[in-house]
């Protein structure tokens, strides 16, 4: 209870989606703040990619997190613990 009000627990969901993901090795923020982009470097020798400063500010990804792309093209980020507990690599 919080302030005498019963707090209802949110519904819980189990993930069953297939996504594409890369583990971030390094986030490089250019010294020129007007550049408008951030460069992500990934593990497993994948090429670096650039994201907008806006996308970076929205998620604040750090090394060790995952860059995730859903089937509909939506791009997001996930902390490693949450991602690794929810997804298994498809080989």
GROMACS elastic network, one bead per residue, 0.5 to 0.9 nm:
[ bonds ]
;  ai    aj funct       b0    kb
    1     4     6  0.58226   500
    1     5     6  0.56850   500
    1     7     6  0.60657   500
    2     5     6  0.54342   500
    2     6     6  0.66232   500
    2     7     6  0.69547   500
    3     6     6  0.84216   500
    9    12     6  0.86702   500
   14    86     6  0.80967   500
   15    18     6  0.89728   500
   15    86     6  0.64981   500
   15    87     6  0.78702   500
   16    86     6  0.85065   500
   16    87     6  0.82579   500
   17    70     6  0.82698   500
   17    71     6  0.86848   500
   17    87     6  0.84938   500
   18    70     6  0.73971   500
   18    71     6  0.74956   500
   18    87     6  0.82481   500
   18    90     6  0.87434   500
   19    68     6  0.66927   500
   19    69     6  0.58470   500
   19    71     6  0.64622   500
   19    87     6  0.87088   500
   20    67     6  0.83237   500
   20    68     6  0.57748   500
   20    69     6  0.51608   500
   20    70     6  0.65819   500
   20    71     6  0.81459   500
   21    66     6  0.61502   500
   21    67     6  0.54325   500
   21    69     6  0.62367   500
   21    70     6  0.87869   500
   21    77     6  0.89101   500
   22    42     6  0.63535   500
   22    43     6  0.72115   500
   22    44     6  0.84859   500
   22    46     6  0.81818   500
   22    65     6  0.85146   500
   22    66     6  0.54382   500
   22    67     6  0.53244   500
   22    68     6  0.67890   500
   23    41     6  0.86849   500
   23    42     6  0.56672   500
   23    43     6  0.57673   500
   23    44     6  0.83444   500
   23    63     6  0.79035   500
   23    64     6  0.61211   500
   23    65     6  0.58617   500
   23    67     6  0.64032   500
   23    68     6  0.88671   500
   23    80     6  0.80161   500
   24    27     6  0.73534   500
   24    40     6  0.66270   500
   24    41     6  0.59155   500
   24    43     6  0.61923   500
   24    61     6  0.84301   500
   24    62     6  0.72238   500
   24    63     6  0.50545   500
   24    64     6  0.52997   500
   24    65     6  0.55692   500
   24    66     6  0.57077   500
   24    67     6  0.68329   500
   25    40     6  0.76133   500
   25    41     6  0.54355   500
   25    43     6  0.53474   500
   25    62     6  0.83629   500
   25    64     6  0.60814   500
   25    65     6  0.82387   500
   26    39     6  0.82998   500
   26    40     6  0.59809   500
   26    42     6  0.67758   500
   26    43     6  0.86938   500
   26    62     6  0.72458   500
   26    64     6  0.80138   500
   27    38     6  0.71157   500
   27    39     6  0.59671   500
   27    41     6  0.63509   500
   27    42     6  0.89543   500
   27    61     6  0.77701   500
   27    62     6  0.62860   500
   27    63     6  0.62508   500
   28    38     6  0.59421   500
   28    39     6  0.50649   500
   28    40     6  0.63202   500
   28    41     6  0.78474   500
   29    32     6  0.84513   500
   29    33     6  0.81655   500
   29    37     6  0.76510   500
   29    38     6  0.51142   500
   29    39     6  0.66406   500
   29    40     6  0.89349   500
   29    53     6  0.89397   500
   30    33     6  0.65216   500
   30    34     6  0.87602   500
   30    35     6  0.69455   500
   30    36     6  0.88964   500
   30    37     6  0.77689   500
   30    38     6  0.68000   500
   30    39     6  0.81617   500
   31    34     6  0.87853   500
   31    35     6  0.84115   500
   32    35     6  0.56546   500
   32    36     6  0.87444   500
   33    36     6  0.69811   500
   33    37     6  0.86930   500
   34    37     6  0.84181   500
   35    38     6  0.82768   500
   35    53     6  0.83246   500
   36    51     6  0.85781   500
   36    52     6  0.58504   500
   36    53     6  0.51397   500
   36    54     6  0.79156   500
   37    50     6  0.61287   500
   37    51     6  0.54825   500
   37    54     6  0.81472   500
   37    55     6  0.88485   500
   37    56     6  0.82355   500
   38    49     6  0.83833   500
   38    50     6  0.54814   500
   38    51     6  0.53777   500
   38    52     6  0.61631   500
   38    53     6  0.59902   500
   38    55     6  0.89994   500
   38    56     6  0.70753   500
   39    48     6  0.66303   500
   39    49     6  0.56528   500
   39    51     6  0.64043   500
   39    52     6  0.88041   500
   40    47     6  0.89271   500
   40    48     6  0.54587   500
   40    49     6  0.53897   500
   40    50     6  0.61033   500
   40    51     6  0.75403   500
   40    63     6  0.87846   500
   40    67     6  0.89862   500
   41    45     6  0.87022   500
   41    46     6  0.76610   500
   41    47     6  0.70225   500
   41    49     6  0.68492   500
   41    50     6  0.89728   500
   41    63     6  0.87114   500
   42    45     6  0.66648   500
   42    46     6  0.57506   500
   42    47     6  0.70903   500
   42    48     6  0.63791   500
   42    49     6  0.86395   500
   42    63     6  0.87412   500
   42    66     6  0.89683   500
   42    67     6  0.89690   500
   43    46     6  0.65769   500
   45    48     6  0.87815   500
   51    54     6  0.81899   500
   51    55     6  0.64504   500
   51    56     6  0.68774   500
   52    55     6  0.52414   500
   52    56     6  0.63609   500
   52    57     6  0.86804   500
   53    57     6  0.61005   500
   53    58     6  0.85961   500
   54    57     6  0.51296   500
   54    58     6  0.62116   500
   54    59     6  0.89144   500
   55    58     6  0.50820   500
   55    59     6  0.64738   500
   55    60     6  0.80927   500
   55    76     6  0.86722   500
   56    59     6  0.54977   500
   56    60     6  0.51792   500
   56    61     6  0.66778   500
   57    60     6  0.53511   500
   57    61     6  0.85477   500
   58    61     6  0.88916   500
   59    76     6  0.76127   500
   59    77     6  0.66426   500
   59    78     6  0.87165   500
   60    77     6  0.85639   500
   61    64     6  0.85830   500
   61    65     6  0.63529   500
   61    66     6  0.80946   500
   61    67     6  0.82943   500
   61    77     6  0.65099   500
   61    78     6  0.78296   500
   61    79     6  0.78510   500
   62    65     6  0.58350   500
   62    66     6  0.87553   500
   62    79     6  0.83385   500
   63    66     6  0.83991   500
   64    79     6  0.72750   500
   64    80     6  0.60020   500
   65    77     6  0.68347   500
   65    78     6  0.56704   500
   65    81     6  0.84133   500
   65    83     6  0.82490   500
   66    76     6  0.84003   500
   66    77     6  0.54899   500
   66    78     6  0.51701   500
   66    79     6  0.63645   500
   66    80     6  0.62645   500
   66    83     6  0.72876   500
   67    75     6  0.73770   500
   67    76     6  0.60664   500
   67    78     6  0.67269   500
   68    74     6  0.82374   500
   68    75     6  0.57130   500
   68    76     6  0.51425   500
   68    77     6  0.55176   500
   68    78     6  0.71201   500
   69    72     6  0.81105   500
   69    73     6  0.59142   500
   69    74     6  0.57098   500
   69    76     6  0.64474   500
   69    77     6  0.85551   500
   70    73     6  0.52824   500
   70    74     6  0.53049   500
   70    75     6  0.65238   500
   70    76     6  0.82456   500
   71    74     6  0.73560   500
   78    81     6  0.83464   500
   78    82     6  0.67400   500
   78    83     6  0.58878   500
   79    82     6  0.56827   500
   79    83     6  0.62258   500
   79    84     6  0.85993   500
   80    83     6  0.51420   500
   80    84     6  0.58205   500
   80    85     6  0.83398   500
   81    84     6  0.53147   500
   81    85     6  0.60447   500
   81    86     6  0.85420   500
   82    85     6  0.53295   500
   82    86     6  0.61984   500
   82    87     6  0.86145   500
   83    86     6  0.51998   500
   83    87     6  0.58844   500
   83    88     6  0.88828   500
   84    87     6  0.54731   500
   84    88     6  0.70594   500
   85    88     6  0.80641   500
